[in-house]
Amino acid sequence: MKNKSICILDYMIYIVSFIIGGGGGLFVLLYGKKIGLIDFPDTRSSHIIPTPKGGGIGIVITFLIVCFVYKIPFAFWVSVTAIALLGLYADIVNFSPRFRLIIQFIIAAVFVLCMQDWSSYTLLSIIFVPLWFIFIVGTANFYNFMDGINGIATITAIIALGLVLLFLNIFRVQNDYSVLVAAIMFSCIGFLAFNIPKTKVFMGDVGSILLGFLFAAFVFLFYQGPLDFICLISFLFPFYADALSTIIIRLNDREKLFKAHRRHLYQLLVNEYEIPHWKVSTVYGAGQLIIGMSFFHIRKFGFILTLSTLLLYFCVFVIISVTIRRRLNC
């Protein structure tokens, strides 16, 4: 009877998450302008009219409800809530990217240091702890960089979280957070109607930074070795590949990384080739799903082949990206 009650509670949480995810979008659609949550087009934008932003607030509320009901560790929900509030503040007030980055690193450090089981750590593994800070902050910002066209961040979150759930189920990884993963996924599904095919509301930094941070946090929590790490990050492959390749290109062109731009591949496809937003988002999502699913099979062949496959996928992405950029001369 206890297990049955837990299952019923889980299903109720999923329904509530879906409703709240959509409710966040509806709230910002109705009241965003009054509270200053409006995205005005600039040189980086792929839209041409002012649009309400911050619709990801529903995802934040979903996160907090699940944390309360399922007694998620204090350090976890405080860190994620702090990163979401930082994103919400950025949606309302423009402030220094460098200062925001410093705060993000502090929050990531608190999360890792408090959530890590130090009893099983060796001196060598402790040395690599700062790399987790970089990974989490990097993923959060990559996600924010990639949230620039209709539906891409939401579709990517739904697929990535769905793949994480499948990973937990197939490989019997500890799943204390499986309900949280599923609830966030359902919340994103609820918000999707406001974000595609035509955007009524943007997710905003409050949503994109949160989702990027959460995904990286799940990688950290479910990590059991390098093989798991490669498999898990493959679930967000298009975002990592586009963000990393664009950074490399911009560094090669000696651009300032904090300068606003729209040189990501997905932006070029939308703005230069004039492909509809929803088509680009769907293609990215389809590629993400295919690549992510492939690693469930490739993983069993061991670390070397799994890593080689990931690098091969990245090389193919770079070749496609460079080819398109050369045709556009940008």
C-alpha positions as CSV (number, residue, x, y, z in Angstrom):
1,M,0.0,0.0,0.0
2,K,2.9,2.3,0.8
3,N,4.4,1.9,-2.7
4,K,1.0,2.4,-4.3
5,S,0.6,5.6,-2.4
6,I,4.0,6.8,-3.5
7,C,3.2,6.1,-7.1
8,I,-0.1,8.0,-6.9
9,L,1.8,11.0,-5.4
10,D,4.3,10.8,-8.2
11,Y,1.6,10.9,-10.8
12,M,-0.1,13.8,-9.1
13,I,3.3,15.7,-9.0
14,Y,3.7,15.2,-12.7
15,I,0.2,16.6,-13.4
16,V,0.8,19.5,-11.2
17,S,4.2,20.1,-12.8
18,F,2.7,20.2,-16.2
19,I,0.1,22.7,-15.1
20,I,2.6,25.0,-13.2
21,G,5.0,24.9,-16.2
22,G,2.2,26.2,-18.4
23,G,1.0,28.5,-15.7
24,G,4.4,30.3,-15.5
25,G,4.1,31.0,-19.2
26,L,0.6,32.3,-18.9
27,F,1.4,34.5,-15.9
28,V,4.3,36.2,-17.7
29,L,2.2,36.5,-20.9
30,L,-0.5,38.4,-18.9
31,Y,1.7,40.4,-16.4
32,G,5.2,40.4,-17.8
33,K,5.1,43.9,-19.2
34,K,3.8,45.3,-15.8
35,I,6.7,43.8,-13.9
36,G,9.5,44.6,-16.4
37,L,9.8,41.1,-17.9
38,I,10.1,42.2,-21.5
39,D,12.8,41.2,-24.0
40,F,13.5,44.0,-26.4
41,P,15.3,43.0,-29.6
42,D,19.1,43.8,-29.9
43,T,22.0,42.8,-32.0
44,R,22.0,39.3,-30.6
45,S,18.3,38.7,-30.9
46,S,16.6,36.4,-33.5
47,H,13.2,38.1,-32.9
48,I,12.0,41.5,-34.1
49,I,9.3,42.4,-31.6
50,P,9.3,42.9,-27.8
51,T,8.3,39.7,-26.2
52,P,7.6,38.8,-22.5
53,K,10.3,36.8,-20.9
54,G,10.8,34.9,-17.7
55,G,8.3,32.2,-18.4
56,G,10.6,29.7,-16.8
57,I,9.4,30.9,-13.4
58,G,6.9,28.0,-13.5
59,I,9.8,25.5,-13.8
60,V,11.4,27.1,-10.8
61,I,8.2,26.8,-8.8
62,T,7.9,23.1,-9.9
63,F,11.4,22.5,-8.7
64,L,10.7,24.0,-5.3
65,I,7.4,22.0,-4.8
66,V,9.2,18.7,-5.6
67,C,12.1,19.6,-3.3
68,F,9.6,20.3,-0.5
69,V,7.5,17.2,-1.0
70,Y,10.3,14.7,-1.5
71,K,12.7,16.3,1.0
72,I,15.5,17.1,-1.4
73,P,18.8,18.0,0.4
74,F,19.0,21.6,1.6
75,A,22.2,22.3,-0.3
76,F,20.7,21.1,-3.5
77,W,17.5,23.2,-3.6
78,V,19.2,26.3,-2.1
79,S,21.9,26.3,-4.8
80,V,19.5,25.7,-7.7
81,T,17.1,28.3,-6.3
82,A,19.9,30.8,-6.0
83,I,21.0,30.3,-9.6
84,A,17.4,30.7,-10.7
85,L,16.9,33.9,-8.8
86,L,20.2,35.2,-10.3
87,G,18.7,34.5,-13.7
88,L,15.4,36.2,-12.8
89,Y,17.3,39.3,-11.6
90,A,19.2,39.3,-15.0
91,D,15.9,39.1,-16.8
92,I,14.8,42.4,-15.1
93,V,18.1,44.3,-14.6
94,N,21.2,44.2,-16.9
95,F,24.3,43.8,-14.8
96,S,27.9,42.8,-15.4
97,P,28.4,39.4,-17.0
98,R,31.7,39.0,-15.2
99,F,30.1,39.7,-11.8
100,R,27.3,37.2,-12.6
101,L,29.9,34.6,-13.5
102,I,31.7,35.1,-10.2
103,I,28.4,34.5,-8.3
104,Q,27.7,31.4,-10.5
105,F,31.0,29.9,-9.5
106,I,30.3,30.6,-5.8
107,I,26.9,28.8,-6.1
108,A,28.4,25.9,-8.0
109,A,31.2,25.5,-5.5
110,V,28.6,25.5,-2.6
111,F,26.6,22.8,-4.4
112,V,29.6,20.5,-5.2
113,L,31.2,20.9,-1.8
114,C,28.0,20.3,0.1
115,M,26.6,17.5,-2.1
116,Q,29.8,15.4,-2.5
117,D,30.3,12.3,-0.4
118,W,33.8,13.1,0.9
119,S,34.3,9.7,2.6
120,S,35.1,8.0,-0.7
121,Y,37.4,10.7,-2.1
122,T,41.2,10.3,-2.6
123,L,43.7,13.1,-2.8
124,L,43.9,12.8,-6.6
125,S,40.1,13.1,-7.0
126,I,40.0,16.1,-4.6
127,I,42.3,17.9,-7.0
128,F,39.7,17.5,-9.8
129,V,36.9,19.0,-7.7
130,P,37.3,22.5,-9.2
131,L,36.7,20.9,-12.6
132,W,33.1,20.2,-11.5
133,F,32.7,24.0,-10.7
134,I,33.8,24.8,-14.3
135,F,31.6,22.1,-15.8
136,I,28.5,23.2,-13.9
137,V,28.9,26.9,-14.6
138,G,29.9,26.2,-18.2
139,T,26.8,24.0,-18.8
140,A,24.5,26.6,-17.3
141,N,25.9,29.4,-19.5
142,F,26.0,27.2,-22.6
143,Y,22.3,26.5,-22.1
144,N,21.7,30.2,-21.8
145,F,23.7,30.9,-25.0
146,M,21.6,28.4,-26.9
147,D,18.3,29.8,-25.7
148,G,17.9,32.1,-28.6
149,I,15.1,30.8,-30.9
150,N,11.6,29.5,-30.4
151,G,11.4,26.2,-28.6
152,I,15.0,25.1,-28.7
153,A,15.7,25.3,-25.0
154,T,12.4,23.7,-24.1
155,I,12.6,20.9,-26.6
156,T,16.2,20.2,-25.6
157,A,15.3,20.0,-21.9
158,I,12.5,17.6,-22.5
159,I,14.7,15.3,-24.5
160,A,17.7,15.5,-22.3
161,L,15.7,14.9,-19.1
162,G,13.9,12.0,-20.8
163,L,17.2,10.4,-21.7
164,V,18.5,10.9,-18.1
165,L,15.4,9.1,-16.8
166,L,16.0,6.2,-19.3
167,F,19.7,6.1,-18.2
168,L,18.6,5.8,-14.5
169,N,16.2,3.0,-15.4
170,I,18.5,1.0,-17.7
171,F,21.7,1.2,-15.6
172,R,20.0,1.0,-12.2
173,V,21.7,4.2,-11.0
174,Q,20.5,5.5,-7.6
175,N,17.3,7.3,-8.4
176,D,16.5,9.4,-5.4
177,Y,16.1,12.3,-7.8
178,S,14.1,10.5,-10.6
179,V,10.8,12.1,-9.6
180,L,12.5,15.5,-9.7
181,V,13.9,14.8,-13.2
182,A,10.5,13.7,-14.5
183,A,8.7,16.7,-12.8
184,I,11.0,19.2,-14.5
185,M,10.5,17.5,-17.8
186,F,6.7,17.7,-17.5
187,S,6.9,21.3,-16.4
188,C,8.9,22.0,-19.6
189,I,6.2,20.2,-21.6
190,G,3.6,22.5,-20.0
191,F,5.6,25.6,-21.0
192,L,6.2,24.4,-24.6
193,A,2.9,25.6,-25.9
194,F,4.0,29.2,-25.1
195,N,7.3,28.8,-26.9
196,I,6.6,27.0,-30.2
197,P,5.8,27.2,-33.1
198,K,5.5,31.0,-32.5
199,T,6.8,32.4,-29.2
200,K,4.3,34.1,-27.0
201,V,6.7,34.0,-24.0
202,F,10.5,33.5,-23.7
203,M,11.8,31.2,-21.0
204,G,14.3,33.8,-19.9
205,D,17.5,33.4,-18.0
206,V,15.5,32.3,-15.0
207,G,14.6,29.2,-17.0
208,S,17.6,28.6,-19.2
209,I,20.2,29.1,-16.5
210,L,18.2,26.9,-14.1
211,L,17.9,24.0,-16.7
212,G,21.6,24.1,-17.6
213,F,22.6,24.1,-13.9
214,L,20.2,21.3,-13.1
215,F,21.4,19.1,-16.0
216,A,25.0,19.6,-14.9
217,A,23.9,18.9,-11.3
218,F,22.3,15.6,-12.4
219,V,25.5,14.6,-14.2
220,F,27.4,15.3,-11.0
221,L,25.0,13.3,-8.8
222,F,24.6,10.3,-11.2
223,Y,28.3,10.2,-12.1
224,Q,29.9,6.8,-11.3
225,G,33.0,7.1,-13.5
226,P,34.3,8.6,-16.8
227,L,32.1,6.2,-18.9
228,D,28.9,7.5,-17.2
229,F,30.1,11.1,-17.6
230,I,30.5,10.7,-21.4
231,C,27.2,9.0,-21.7
232,L,25.3,11.7,-19.7
233,I,26.8,14.7,-21.5
234,S,25.9,13.1,-24.8
235,F,22.3,13.8,-23.9
236,L,23.0,17.5,-24.4
237,F,25.3,17.1,-27.3
238,P,24.0,19.7,-29.8
239,F,24.2,22.5,-27.1
240,Y,27.7,21.5,-26.1
241,A,28.9,21.2,-29.7
242,D,27.4,24.4,-30.9
243,A,28.5,26.5,-27.9
244,L,32.1,25.1,-27.8
245,S,32.6,25.3,-31.6
246,T,31.3,28.9,-31.6
247,I,33.6,29.9,-28.7
248,I,36.6,28.4,-30.6
249,I,35.7,30.3,-33.8
250,R,35.2,33.6,-31.9
251,L,38.5,33.1,-30.1
252,N,40.2,32.5,-33.4
253,D,38.7,35.7,-34.7
254,R,39.9,37.5,-31.6
255,E,36.4,38.5,-30.5
256,K,35.6,39.4,-26.9
257,L,33.6,36.5,-25.5
258,F,31.4,38.8,-23.3
259,K,30.4,40.7,-26.4
260,A,26.8,40.0,-27.6
261,H,26.6,38.1,-30.9
262,R,24.6,35.7,-32.9
263,R,27.2,33.5,-34.5
264,H,26.0,30.2,-33.1
265,L,25.1,27.7,-35.9
266,Y,21.4,27.7,-34.9
267,Q,21.3,31.5,-35.2
268,L,22.9,31.4,-38.6
269,L,20.3,28.9,-39.8
270,V,17.5,31.1,-38.6
271,N,18.8,34.6,-39.4
272,E,20.9,34.1,-42.5
273,Y,19.1,31.1,-44.1
274,E,15.7,32.3,-42.8
275,I,14.7,28.8,-41.8
276,P,11.7,28.9,-39.5
277,H,12.6,28.7,-35.8
278,W,10.5,25.6,-35.1
279,K,12.2,23.7,-37.9
280,V,15.7,24.4,-36.6
281,S,14.7,23.6,-33.0
282,T,13.1,20.3,-34.1
283,V,16.2,19.3,-36.1
284,Y,18.4,20.0,-33.1
285,G,16.1,18.0,-30.9
286,A,16.0,15.1,-33.4
287,G,19.8,15.1,-33.6
288,Q,20.0,15.2,-29.8
289,L,17.7,12.2,-29.4
290,I,19.5,10.1,-32.0
291,I,22.9,10.8,-30.6
292,G,21.8,10.4,-27.0
293,M,20.1,7.0,-27.8
294,S,23.1,5.8,-29.6
295,F,25.2,5.9,-26.5
296,F,23.0,3.5,-24.6
297,H,24.3,0.9,-27.1
298,I,27.9,2.3,-27.6
299,R,28.5,2.5,-23.8
300,K,28.8,-1.3,-23.4
301,F,31.9,-1.3,-25.6
302,G,33.9,0.6,-23.0
303,F,35.5,4.0,-22.4
304,I,37.8,4.3,-25.4
305,L,35.2,3.6,-28.0
306,T,32.5,5.7,-26.3
307,L,34.9,8.7,-26.0
308,S,36.0,8.2,-29.6
309,T,32.4,8.2,-30.8
310,L,31.6,11.4,-28.9
311,L,34.7,13.1,-30.5
312,L,33.6,11.8,-33.9
313,Y,30.1,13.3,-33.5
314,F,31.8,16.6,-32.5
315,C,34.0,16.5,-35.6
316,V,31.1,15.9,-37.9
317,F,29.2,18.8,-36.2
318,V,32.3,21.1,-36.7
319,I,32.6,20.1,-40.4
320,I,28.9,20.9,-41.0
321,S,29.2,24.2,-39.1
322,V,32.4,25.3,-40.9
323,T,30.9,24.5,-44.3
324,I,27.8,26.6,-43.5
325,R,29.9,29.5,-42.1
326,R,32.1,29.5,-45.2
327,R,29.1,29.8,-47.5
328,L,27.9,32.7,-45.5
329,N,31.4,34.1,-45.0
330,C,30.9,34.5,-41.2
